[in-house]
Amino acid sequence: MQTFELEGHDFIELNKLLKIMQLVGSGGEAKQYIDEGLVQVNGQVEKQRRKKLRPGDKVQFEGHEVEVK
């Protein structure tokens, strides 16, 4: 499992997290995967591209898991 540190911010948007963690090649790619229901947040399919992720949230995508700290 990978972790992402918010570093003083309250949240990060789901599409931005996928891009920053290099799980996708572009923001457009992130949006497409989210729209297709291929991304889960805390075990549930998430279709909100800009879902606000806060500490403790876990994102699952294509065998990768990222925990927001």
matplotlib code that plots the C-alpha trace (Angstrom):
import matplotlib.pyplot as plt

x = [0.0, 1.2, 0.5, -0.2, 0.6, -1.8, 1.0, -1.1, -4.1, -7.5, -8.2, -7.1, -9.5, -9.7, -8.7, -5.7, -4.6, -4.6, -2.4, 0.0, 0.6, 1.2, -1.5, -2.7, -0.9, -3.1, -6.0, -8.2, -7.3, -8.2, -11.6, -12.3, -11.4, -13.6, -16.5, -16.3, -16.5, -13.0, -11.9, -13.0, -12.8, -13.0, -14.2, -17.1, -17.2, -16.7, -17.9, -17.3, -14.2, -13.5, -14.4, -12.6, -10.3, -9.4, -7.0, -7.9, -9.5, -8.2, -8.3, -8.2, -7.4, -6.0, -4.4, -3.0, -4.1, -3.3, -4.1, -4.5, -2.6]
y = [0.0, 3.5, 6.6, 10.2, 12.9, 15.9, 18.2, 20.9, 20.7, 19.6, 17.3, 16.2, 15.5, 11.9, 12.7, 14.7, 11.9, 9.4, 11.7, 12.7, 9.1, 8.2, 5.6, 7.2, 9.1, 12.2, 14.0, 13.0, 9.4, 9.7, 11.1, 8.3, 5.5, 7.2, 7.6, 3.9, 2.9, 1.4, 3.4, 2.6, 4.8, 2.9, -0.2, 1.5, 2.4, 6.2, 8.1, 11.7, 12.9, 15.5, 13.5, 15.2, 12.7, 13.2, 11.5, 7.8, 7.4, 4.5, 4.5, 1.2, 1.2, -1.6, -3.6, -0.4, 1.0, 4.5, 5.7, 9.4, 10.6]
z = [0.0, -0.9, 1.2, 0.2, 2.7, 2.5, 4.0, 5.5, 3.0, 4.2, 1.2, -2.3, -5.2, -6.5, -10.1, -8.9, -6.5, -9.4, -11.5, -8.7, -7.7, -11.4, -11.5, -14.7, -17.5, -17.5, -15.9, -18.8, -18.3, -14.6, -15.4, -17.9, -15.3, -12.7, -15.1, -16.0, -12.3, -12.1, -9.0, -5.5, -2.4, 0.9, -0.9, -2.8, -6.5, -6.7, -9.8, -8.5, -10.3, -7.7, -4.6, -1.7, -0.1, 3.5, 6.0, 6.4, 3.0, 0.9, -2.9, -4.9, -8.6, -10.8, -8.0, -6.3, -3.0, -1.7, 1.8, 2.4, 5.5]

ax = plt.figure().add_subplot(projection="3d")
ax.plot(x, y, z, "-o")
ax.set_aspect("equal")
plt.show()
